[in-house]
Amino acid sequence: MTVTIYHNPKCGTSRNTLALIRNAGVEPTIVEYLTAPPDRDTLKSLIARSGLAVRDAIR
């Protein structure tokens, strides 16, 4: 299983989510989105795969 987390190390929720992933025995690919933001095509793909409306994905 490949897991990628778009992570903000200063955010408690993001840190907790990363810990949950690791506690499940998975070492994810970590993208610090504040220093390496995803491009437009990546965002479109992530939102489409999530099944969320754009407005819901932003929040």
CHARMM internal coordinates of N, CA and C (Angstrom, degrees):
IC EDIT
DIST 1 N 1 CA 1.4402
DIST 1 CA 1 C 1.5302
ANGL 1 N 1 CA 1 C 108.30
DIST 1 C 2 N 1.3227
ANGL 1 CA 1 C 2 N 115.83
DIHE 1 N 1 CA 1 C 2 N 132.71
DIST 2 N 2 CA 1.4526
ANGL 1 C 2 N 2 CA 121.39
DIHE 1 CA 1 C 2 N 2 CA 176.12
DIST 2 CA 2 C 1.5189
ANGL 2 N 2 CA 2 C 108.71
DIHE 1 C 2 N 2 CA 2 C -107.74
DIST 2 C 3 N 1.3160
ANGL 2 CA 2 C 3 N 115.57
DIHE 2 N 2 CA 2 C 3 N 126.74
DIST 3 N 3 CA 1.4626
ANGL 2 C 3 N 3 CA 121.34
DIHE 2 CA 2 C 3 N 3 CA -179.77
DIST 3 CA 3 C 1.5200
ANGL 3 N 3 CA 3 C 107.98
DIHE 2 C 3 N 3 CA 3 C -124.55
DIST 3 C 4 N 1.3227
ANGL 3 CA 3 C 4 N 115.46
DIHE 3 N 3 CA 3 C 4 N 133.66
DIST 4 N 4 CA 1.4614
ANGL 3 C 4 N 4 CA 121.62
DIHE 3 CA 3 C 4 N 4 CA 174.86
DIST 4 CA 4 C 1.5150
ANGL 4 N 4 CA 4 C 107.89
DIHE 3 C 4 N 4 CA 4 C -120.42
DIST 4 C 5 N 1.3158
ANGL 4 CA 4 C 5 N 116.70
DIHE 4 N 4 CA 4 C 5 N 133.37
DIST 5 N 5 CA 1.4521
ANGL 4 C 5 N 5 CA 121.32
DIHE 4 CA 4 C 5 N 5 CA 175.90
DIST 5 CA 5 C 1.5257
ANGL 5 N 5 CA 5 C 108.06
DIHE 4 C 5 N 5 CA 5 C -119.01
DIST 5 C 6 N 1.3292
ANGL 5 CA 5 C 6 N 115.26
DIHE 5 N 5 CA 5 C 6 N 129.68
DIST 6 N 6 CA 1.4649
ANGL 5 C 6 N 6 CA 121.85
DIHE 5 CA 5 C 6 N 6 CA 172.73
DIST 6 CA 6 C 1.5160
ANGL 6 N 6 CA 6 C 104.46
DIHE 5 C 6 N 6 CA 6 C -89.09
DIST 6 C 7 N 1.3129
ANGL 6 CA 6 C 7 N 115.67
DIHE 6 N 6 CA 6 C 7 N 107.57
DIST 7 N 7 CA 1.4600
ANGL 6 C 7 N 7 CA 123.03
DIHE 6 CA 6 C 7 N 7 CA -161.69
DIST 7 CA 7 C 1.5201
ANGL 7 N 7 CA 7 C 112.37
DIHE 6 C 7 N 7 CA 7 C -116.90
DIST 7 C 8 N 1.3211
ANGL 7 CA 7 C 8 N 114.12
DIHE 7 N 7 CA 7 C 8 N 142.26
DIST 8 N 8 CA 1.4657
ANGL 7 C 8 N 8 CA 122.38
DIHE 7 CA 7 C 8 N 8 CA 170.28
DIST 8 CA 8 C 1.5221
ANGL 8 N 8 CA 8 C 106.13
DIHE 7 C 8 N 8 CA 8 C -120.46
DIST 8 C 9 N 1.3279
ANGL 8 CA 8 C 9 N 118.79
DIHE 8 N 8 CA 8 C 9 N 105.33
DIST 9 N 9 CA 1.4630
ANGL 8 C 9 N 9 CA 120.74
DIHE 8 CA 8 C 9 N 9 CA -175.34
DIST 9 CA 9 C 1.5283
ANGL 9 N 9 CA 9 C 114.02
DIHE 8 C 9 N 9 CA 9 C -63.41
DIST 9 C 10 N 1.3156
ANGL 9 CA 9 C 10 N 118.33
DIHE 9 N 9 CA 9 C 10 N -16.10
DIST 10 N 10 CA 1.4676
ANGL 9 C 10 N 10 CA 121.06
DIHE 9 CA 9 C 10 N 10 CA 177.57
DIST 10 CA 10 C 1.5203
ANGL 10 N 10 CA 10 C 112.75
DIHE 9 C 10 N 10 CA 10 C -86.04
DIST 10 C 11 N 1.3251
ANGL 10 CA 10 C 11 N 117.71
DIHE 10 N 10 CA 10 C 11 N -7.46
DIST 11 N 11 CA 1.4628
ANGL 10 C 11 N 11 CA 123.16
DIHE 10 CA 10 C 11 N 11 CA -176.98
DIST 11 CA 11 C 1.5229
ANGL 11 N 11 CA 11 C 110.31
DIHE 10 C 11 N 11 CA 11 C -97.03
DIST 11 C 12 N 1.3123
ANGL 11 CA 11 C 12 N 116.43
DIHE 11 N 11 CA 11 C 12 N 123.66
DIST 12 N 12 CA 1.4601
ANGL 11 C 12 N 12 CA 120.94
DIHE 11 CA 11 C 12 N 12 CA -179.57
DIST 12 CA 12 C 1.5191
ANGL 12 N 12 CA 12 C 113.10
DIHE 11 C 12 N 12 CA 12 C -61.87
DIST 12 C 13 N 1.3151
ANGL 12 CA 12 C 13 N 117.47
DIHE 12 N 12 CA 12 C 13 N -40.01
DIST 13 N 13 CA 1.4655
ANGL 12 C 13 N 13 CA 120.63
DIHE 12 CA 12 C 13 N 13 CA 178.76
DIST 13 CA 13 C 1.5219
ANGL 13 N 13 CA 13 C 110.44
DIHE 12 C 13 N 13 CA 13 C -63.76
DIST 13 C 14 N 1.3245
ANGL 13 CA 13 C 14 N 116.46
DIHE 13 N 13 CA 13 C 14 N -41.83
DIST 14 N 14 CA 1.4582
ANGL 13 C 14 N 14 CA 120.59
DIHE 13 CA 13 C 14 N 14 CA 178.83
DIST 14 CA 14 C 1.5278
ANGL 14 N 14 CA 14 C 110.45
DIHE 13 C 14 N 14 CA 14 C -64.93
DIST 14 C 15 N 1.3305
ANGL 14 CA 14 C 15 N 117.19
DIHE 14 N 14 CA 14 C 15 N -43.37
DIST 15 N 15 CA 1.4726
ANGL 14 C 15 N 15 CA 120.23
DIHE 14 CA 14 C 15 N 15 CA 178.09
DIST 15 CA 15 C 1.5201
ANGL 15 N 15 CA 15 C 111.18
DIHE 14 C 15 N 15 CA 15 C -62.44
DIST 15 C 16 N 1.3353
ANGL 15 CA 15 C 16 N 117.06
DIHE 15 N 15 CA 15 C 16 N -41.50
DIST 16 N 16 CA 1.4642
ANGL 15 C 16 N 16 CA 120.92
DIHE 15 CA 15 C 16 N 16 CA 178.95
DIST 16 CA 16 C 1.5256
ANGL 16 N 16 CA 16 C 111.47
DIHE 15 C 16 N 16 CA 16 C -64.55
DIST 16 C 17 N 1.3296
ANGL 16 CA 16 C 17 N 116.52
DIHE 16 N 16 CA 16 C 17 N -40.48
DIST 17 N 17 CA 1.4624
ANGL 16 C 17 N 17 CA 120.48
DIHE 16 CA 16 C 17 N 17 CA 178.54
DIST 17 CA 17 C 1.5212
ANGL 17 N 17 CA 17 C 110.62
DIHE 16 C 17 N 17 CA 17 C -64.32
DIST 17 C 18 N 1.3199
ANGL 17 CA 17 C 18 N 116.60
DIHE 17 N 17 CA 17 C 18 N -42.74
DIST 18 N 18 CA 1.4642
ANGL 17 C 18 N 18 CA 120.61
DIHE 17 CA 17 C 18 N 18 CA 177.02
DIST 18 CA 18 C 1.5258
ANGL 18 N 18 CA 18 C 110.32
DIHE 17 C 18 N 18 CA 18 C -60.39
DIST 18 C 19 N 1.3142
ANGL 18 CA 18 C 19 N 117.19
DIHE 18 N 18 CA 18 C 19 N -41.63
DIST 19 N 19 CA 1.4658
ANGL 18 C 19 N 19 CA 120.66
DIHE 18 CA 18 C 19 N 19 CA 178.87
DIST 19 CA 19 C 1.5286
ANGL 19 N 19 CA 19 C 111.03
DIHE 18 C 19 N 19 CA 19 C -63.93
DIST 19 C 20 N 1.3296
ANGL 19 CA 19 C 20 N 117.65
DIHE 19 N 19 CA 19 C 20 N -40.50
DIST 20 N 20 CA 1.4677
ANGL 19 C 20 N 20 CA 120.78
DIHE 19 CA 19 C 20 N 20 CA 178.40
DIST 20 CA 20 C 1.5294
ANGL 20 N 20 CA 20 C 111.20
DIHE 19 C 20 N 20 CA 20 C -62.70
DIST 20 C 21 N 1.3206
ANGL 20 CA 20 C 21 N 116.21
DIHE 20 N 20 CA 20 C 21 N -42.09
DIST 21 N 21 CA 1.4653
ANGL 20 C 21 N 21 CA 120.10
DIHE 20 CA 20 C 21 N 21 CA 178.33
DIST 21 CA 21 C 1.5258
ANGL 21 N 21 CA 21 C 109.84
DIHE 20 C 21 N 21 CA 21 C -61.86
DIST 21 C 22 N 1.3115
ANGL 21 CA 21 C 22 N 116.22
DIHE 21 N 21 CA 21 C 22 N -47.12
DIST 22 N 22 CA 1.4725
ANGL 21 C 22 N 22 CA 120.00
DIHE 21 CA 21 C 22 N 22 CA -178.97
DIST 22 CA 22 C 1.5218
ANGL 22 N 22 CA 22 C 111.35
DIHE 21 C 22 N 22 CA 22 C -66.25
DIST 22 C 23 N 1.3307
ANGL 22 CA 22 C 23 N 117.45
DIHE 22 N 22 CA 22 C 23 N -37.25
DIST 23 N 23 CA 1.4684
ANGL 22 C 23 N 23 CA 120.66
DIHE 22 CA 22 C 23 N 23 CA 178.43
DIST 23 CA 23 C 1.5228
ANGL 23 N 23 CA 23 C 111.56
DIHE 22 C 23 N 23 CA 23 C -65.47
DIST 23 C 24 N 1.3292
ANGL 23 CA 23 C 24 N 116.63
DIHE 23 N 23 CA 23 C 24 N -22.16
DIST 24 N 24 CA 1.4680
ANGL 23 C 24 N 24 CA 121.15
DIHE 23 CA 23 C 24 N 24 CA 176.23
DIST 24 CA 24 C 1.5262
ANGL 24 N 24 CA 24 C 111.21
DIHE 23 C 24 N 24 CA 24 C -81.84
DIST 24 C 25 N 1.3317
ANGL 24 CA 24 C 25 N 116.42
DIHE 24 N 24 CA 24 C 25 N 2.54
DIST 25 N 25 CA 1.4577
ANGL 24 C 25 N 25 CA 120.79
DIHE 24 CA 24 C 25 N 25 CA 177.35
DIST 25 CA 25 C 1.5169
ANGL 25 N 25 CA 25 C 114.24
DIHE 24 C 25 N 25 CA 25 C 85.59
DIST 25 C 26 N 1.3230
ANGL 25 CA 25 C 26 N 116.26
DIHE 25 N 25 CA 25 C 26 N 18.25
DIST 26 N 26 CA 1.4615
ANGL 25 C 26 N 26 CA 120.76
DIHE 25 CA 25 C 26 N 26 CA -178.75
DIST 26 CA 26 C 1.5220
ANGL 26 N 26 CA 26 C 108.66
DIHE 25 C 26 N 26 CA 26 C -114.63
DIST 26 C 27 N 1.3154
ANGL 26 CA 26 C 27 N 116.16
DIHE 26 N 26 CA 26 C 27 N 132.01
DIST 27 N 27 CA 1.4687
ANGL 26 C 27 N 27 CA 119.95
DIHE 26 CA 26 C 27 N 27 CA 173.39
DIST 27 CA 27 C 1.5260
ANGL 27 N 27 CA 27 C 106.73
DIHE 26 C 27 N 27 CA 27 C -102.73
DIST 27 C 28 N 1.3356
ANGL 27 CA 27 C 28 N 116.11
DIHE 27 N 27 CA 27 C 28 N 106.29
DIST 28 N 28 CA 1.4616
ANGL 27 C 28 N 28 CA 119.48
DIHE 27 CA 27 C 28 N 28 CA -174.50
DIST 28 CA 28 C 1.5256
ANGL 28 N 28 CA 28 C 112.94
DIHE 27 C 28 N 28 CA 28 C -79.93
DIST 28 C 29 N 1.3062
ANGL 28 CA 28 C 29 N 114.39
DIHE 28 N 28 CA 28 C 29 N 162.50
DIST 29 N 29 CA 1.4558
ANGL 28 C 29 N 29 CA 120.97
DIHE 28 CA 28 C 29 N 29 CA 165.77
DIST 29 CA 29 C 1.5203
ANGL 29 N 29 CA 29 C 105.43
DIHE 28 C 29 N 29 CA 29 C -77.83
DIST 29 C 30 N 1.3244
ANGL 29 CA 29 C 30 N 116.98
DIHE 29 N 29 CA 29 C 30 N 128.63
DIST 30 N 30 CA 1.4582
ANGL 29 C 30 N 30 CA 121.26
DIHE 29 CA 29 C 30 N 30 CA -176.69
DIST 30 CA 30 C 1.5196
ANGL 30 N 30 CA 30 C 109.17
DIHE 29 C 30 N 30 CA 30 C -109.10
DIST 30 C 31 N 1.3261
ANGL 30 CA 30 C 31 N 115.26
DIHE 30 N 30 CA 30 C 31 N 125.62
DIST 31 N 31 CA 1.4584
ANGL 30 C 31 N 31 CA 121.88
DIHE 30 CA 30 C 31 N 31 CA 175.68
DIST 31 CA 31 C 1.5217
ANGL 31 N 31 CA 31 C 106.94
DIHE 30 C 31 N 31 CA 31 C -116.05
DIST 31 C 32 N 1.3254
ANGL 31 CA 31 C 32 N 116.38
DIHE 31 N 31 CA 31 C 32 N 113.02
DIST 32 N 32 CA 1.4673
ANGL 31 C 32 N 32 CA 119.51
DIHE 31 CA 31 C 32 N 32 CA 176.32
DIST 32 CA 32 C 1.5194
ANGL 32 N 32 CA 32 C 107.13
DIHE 31 C 32 N 32 CA 32 C -80.92
DIST 32 C 33 N 1.3330
ANGL 32 CA 32 C 33 N 114.98
DIHE 32 N 32 CA 32 C 33 N 96.07
DIST 33 N 33 CA 1.4626
ANGL 32 C 33 N 33 CA 121.05
DIHE 32 CA 32 C 33 N 33 CA -169.27
DIST 33 CA 33 C 1.5190
ANGL 33 N 33 CA 33 C 114.50
DIHE 32 C 33 N 33 CA 33 C -66.33
DIST 33 C 34 N 1.3141
ANGL 33 CA 33 C 34 N 118.52
DIHE 33 N 33 CA 33 C 34 N -17.44
DIST 34 N 34 CA 1.4657
ANGL 33 C 34 N 34 CA 119.57
DIHE 33 CA 33 C 34 N 34 CA 178.10
DIST 34 CA 34 C 1.5259
ANGL 34 N 34 CA 34 C 111.26
DIHE 33 C 34 N 34 CA 34 C -75.89
DIST 34 C 35 N 1.3249
ANGL 34 CA 34 C 35 N 116.87
DIHE 34 N 34 CA 34 C 35 N -28.95
DIST 35 N 35 CA 1.4618
ANGL 34 C 35 N 35 CA 120.57
DIHE 34 CA 34 C 35 N 35 CA 178.43
DIST 35 CA 35 C 1.5248
ANGL 35 N 35 CA 35 C 112.23
DIHE 34 C 35 N 35 CA 35 C -100.52
DIST 35 C 36 N 1.3242
ANGL 35 CA 35 C 36 N 117.42
DIHE 35 N 35 CA 35 C 36 N -20.90
DIST 36 N 36 CA 1.4677
ANGL 35 C 36 N 36 CA 122.02
DIHE 35 CA 35 C 36 N 36 CA 179.57
DIST 36 CA 36 C 1.5295
ANGL 36 N 36 CA 36 C 108.90
DIHE 35 C 36 N 36 CA 36 C -138.02
DIST 36 C 37 N 1.3411
ANGL 36 CA 36 C 37 N 117.11
DIHE 36 N 36 CA 36 C 37 N 70.94
DIST 37 N 37 CA 1.4614
ANGL 36 C 37 N 37 CA 119.48
DIHE 36 CA 36 C 37 N 37 CA -175.85
DIST 37 CA 37 C 1.5258
ANGL 37 N 37 CA 37 C 112.04
DIHE 36 C 37 N 37 CA 37 C -65.70
DIST 37 C 38 N 1.3282
ANGL 37 CA 37 C 38 N 116.32
DIHE 37 N 37 CA 37 C 38 N 145.45
DIST 38 N 38 CA 1.4629
ANGL 37 C 38 N 38 CA 119.30
DIHE 37 CA 37 C 38 N 38 CA 177.87
DIST 38 CA 38 C 1.5308
ANGL 38 N 38 CA 38 C 110.36
DIHE 37 C 38 N 38 CA 38 C -68.27
DIST 38 C 39 N 1.3334
ANGL 38 CA 38 C 39 N 115.42
DIHE 38 N 38 CA 38 C 39 N 148.58
DIST 39 N 39 CA 1.4598
ANGL 38 C 39 N 39 CA 119.11
DIHE 38 CA 38 C 39 N 39 CA 178.26
DIST 39 CA 39 C 1.5372
ANGL 39 N 39 CA 39 C 110.04
DIHE 38 C 39 N 39 CA 39 C -79.09
DIST 39 C 40 N 1.3096
ANGL 39 CA 39 C 40 N 115.54
DIHE 39 N 39 CA 39 C 40 N 174.41
DIST 40 N 40 CA 1.4646
ANGL 39 C 40 N 40 CA 121.88
DIHE 39 CA 39 C 40 N 40 CA -175.98
DIST 40 CA 40 C 1.5330
ANGL 40 N 40 CA 40 C 111.90
DIHE 39 C 40 N 40 CA 40 C -57.32
DIST 40 C 41 N 1.3237
ANGL 40 CA 40 C 41 N 117.02
DIHE 40 N 40 CA 40 C 41 N -45.16
DIST 41 N 41 CA 1.4725
ANGL 40 C 41 N 41 CA 119.93
DIHE 40 CA 40 C 41 N 41 CA -178.63
DIST 41 CA 41 C 1.5219
ANGL 41 N 41 CA 41 C 111.68
DIHE 40 C 41 N 41 CA 41 C -63.92
DIST 41 C 42 N 1.3254
ANGL 41 CA 41 C 42 N 116.87
DIHE 41 N 41 CA 41 C 42 N -39.02
DIST 42 N 42 CA 1.4673
ANGL 41 C 42 N 42 CA 120.46
DIHE 41 CA 41 C 42 N 42 CA 177.85
DIST 42 CA 42 C 1.5171
ANGL 42 N 42 CA 42 C 110.26
DIHE 41 C 42 N 42 CA 42 C -64.73
DIST 42 C 43 N 1.3238
ANGL 42 CA 42 C 43 N 117.28
DIHE 42 N 42 CA 42 C 43 N -44.66
DIST 43 N 43 CA 1.4678
ANGL 42 C 43 N 43 CA 120.37
DIHE 42 CA 42 C 43 N 43 CA 178.37
DIST 43 CA 43 C 1.5275
ANGL 43 N 43 CA 43 C 111.28
DIHE 42 C 43 N 43 CA 43 C -60.60
DIST 43 C 44 N 1.3244
ANGL 43 CA 43 C 44 N 116.15
DIHE 43 N 43 CA 43 C 44 N -44.50
DIST 44 N 44 CA 1.4648
ANGL 43 C 44 N 44 CA 119.62
DIHE 43 CA 43 C 44 N 44 CA 179.08
DIST 44 CA 44 C 1.5241
ANGL 44 N 44 CA 44 C 110.79
DIHE 43 C 44 N 44 CA 44 C -60.04
DIST 44 C 45 N 1.3161
ANGL 44 CA 44 C 45 N 116.66
DIHE 44 N 44 CA 44 C 45 N -42.42
DIST 45 N 45 CA 1.4583
ANGL 44 C 45 N 45 CA 121.10
DIHE 44 CA 44 C 45 N 45 CA 179.91
DIST 45 CA 45 C 1.5319
ANGL 45 N 45 CA 45 C 111.55
DIHE 44 C 45 N 45 CA 45 C -65.79
DIST 45 C 46 N 1.3262
ANGL 45 CA 45 C 46 N 116.84
DIHE 45 N 45 CA 45 C 46 N -45.29
DIST 46 N 46 CA 1.4687
ANGL 45 C 46 N 46 CA 120.49
DIHE 45 CA 45 C 46 N 46 CA -179.84
DIST 46 CA 46 C 1.5250
ANGL 46 N 46 CA 46 C 111.28
DIHE 45 C 46 N 46 CA 46 C -61.63
DIST 46 C 47 N 1.3256
ANGL 46 CA 46 C 47 N 116.76
DIHE 46 N 46 CA 46 C 47 N -43.99
DIST 47 N 47 CA 1.4652
ANGL 46 C 47 N 47 CA 120.50
DIHE 46 CA 46 C 47 N 47 CA -179.15
DIST 47 CA 47 C 1.5239
ANGL 47 N 47 CA 47 C 110.09
DIHE 46 C 47 N 47 CA 47 C -66.43
DIST 47 C 48 N 1.3247
ANGL 47 CA 47 C 48 N 117.18
DIHE 47 N 47 CA 47 C 48 N -43.41
DIST 48 N 48 CA 1.4656
ANGL 47 C 48 N 48 CA 120.30
DIHE 47 CA 47 C 48 N 48 CA 179.23
DIST 48 CA 48 C 1.5276
ANGL 48 N 48 CA 48 C 111.14
DIHE 47 C 48 N 48 CA 48 C -61.26
DIST 48 C 49 N 1.3391
ANGL 48 CA 48 C 49 N 116.94
DIHE 48 N 48 CA 48 C 49 N -44.27
DIST 49 N 49 CA 1.4700
ANGL 48 C 49 N 49 CA 120.95
DIHE 48 CA 48 C 49 N 49 CA -178.85
DIST 49 CA 49 C 1.5160
ANGL 49 N 49 CA 49 C 111.87
DIHE 48 C 49 N 49 CA 49 C -68.22
DIST 49 C 50 N 1.3386
ANGL 49 CA 49 C 50 N 117.54
DIHE 49 N 49 CA 49 C 50 N -27.09
DIST 50 N 50 CA 1.4615
ANGL 49 C 50 N 50 CA 120.30
DIHE 49 CA 49 C 50 N 50 CA -178.22
DIST 50 CA 50 C 1.5234
ANGL 50 N 50 CA 50 C 112.42
DIHE 49 C 50 N 50 CA 50 C -75.24
DIST 50 C 51 N 1.3449
ANGL 50 CA 50 C 51 N 116.48
DIHE 50 N 50 CA 50 C 51 N -24.04
DIST 51 N 51 CA 1.4552
ANGL 50 C 51 N 51 CA 120.01
DIHE 50 CA 50 C 51 N 51 CA -177.03
DIST 51 CA 51 C 1.5183
ANGL 51 N 51 CA 51 C 113.25
DIHE 50 C 51 N 51 CA 51 C 80.01
DIST 51 C 52 N 1.3226
ANGL 51 CA 51 C 52 N 116.99
DIHE 51 N 51 CA 51 C 52 N 7.53
DIST 52 N 52 CA 1.4572
ANGL 51 C 52 N 52 CA 121.35
DIHE 51 CA 51 C 52 N 52 CA -179.44
DIST 52 CA 52 C 1.5137
ANGL 52 N 52 CA 52 C 110.83
DIHE 51 C 52 N 52 CA 52 C -91.13
DIST 52 C 53 N 1.3202
ANGL 52 CA 52 C 53 N 116.00
DIHE 52 N 52 CA 52 C 53 N 156.81
DIST 53 N 53 CA 1.4511
ANGL 52 C 53 N 53 CA 120.78
DIHE 52 CA 52 C 53 N 53 CA 168.69
DIST 53 CA 53 C 1.5201
ANGL 53 N 53 CA 53 C 106.70
DIHE 52 C 53 N 53 CA 53 C -74.56
DIST 53 C 54 N 1.3272
ANGL 53 CA 53 C 54 N 117.09
DIHE 53 N 53 CA 53 C 54 N 153.68
DIST 54 N 54 CA 1.4644
ANGL 53 C 54 N 54 CA 121.09
DIHE 53 CA 53 C 54 N 54 CA -178.95
DIST 54 CA 54 C 1.5257
ANGL 54 N 54 CA 54 C 110.33
DIHE 53 C 54 N 54 CA 54 C -54.70
DIST 54 C 55 N 1.3109
ANGL 54 CA 54 C 55 N 117.39
DIHE 54 N 54 CA 54 C 55 N -45.42
DIST 55 N 55 CA 1.4700
ANGL 54 C 55 N 55 CA 121.11
DIHE 54 CA 54 C 55 N 55 CA -179.73
DIST 55 CA 55 C 1.5237
ANGL 55 N 55 CA 55 C 111.56
DIHE 54 C 55 N 55 CA 55 C -57.75
DIST 55 C 56 N 1.3109
ANGL 55 CA 55 C 56 N 117.26
DIHE 55 N 55 CA 55 C 56 N -41.66
DIST 56 N 56 CA 1.4688
ANGL 55 C 56 N 56 CA 120.85
DIHE 55 CA 55 C 56 N 56 CA 179.86
DIST 56 CA 56 C 1.5244
ANGL 56 N 56 CA 56 C 111.32
DIHE 55 C 56 N 56 CA 56 C -70.53
DIST 56 C 57 N 1.3227
ANGL 56 CA 56 C 57 N 117.08
DIHE 56 N 56 CA 56 C 57 N -35.66
DIST 57 N 57 CA 1.4583
ANGL 56 C 57 N 57 CA 120.46
DIHE 56 CA 56 C 57 N 57 CA 179.86
DIST 57 CA 57 C 1.5271
ANGL 57 N 57 CA 57 C 111.46
DIHE 56 C 57 N 57 CA 57 C -67.67
DIST 57 C 58 N 1.3148
ANGL 57 CA 57 C 58 N 116.84
DIHE 57 N 57 CA 57 C 58 N -33.87
DIST 58 N 58 CA 1.4637
ANGL 57 C 58 N 58 CA 120.36
DIHE 57 CA 57 C 58 N 58 CA -179.26
DIST 58 CA 58 C 1.5193
ANGL 58 N 58 CA 58 C 110.48
DIHE 57 C 58 N 58 CA 58 C -67.01
DIST 58 C 59 N 1.2652
ANGL 58 CA 58 C 59 N 117.62
DIHE 58 N 58 CA 58 C 59 N -39.02
DIST 59 N 59 CA 1.4646
ANGL 58 C 59 N 59 CA 120.28
DIHE 58 CA 58 C 59 N 59 CA 179.47
DIST 59 CA 59 C 1.5039
ANGL 59 N 59 CA 59 C 108.24
DIHE 58 C 59 N 59 CA 59 C -83.10
END
COOR INIT
IC SEED 1 N 1 CA 1 C
IC BUILD
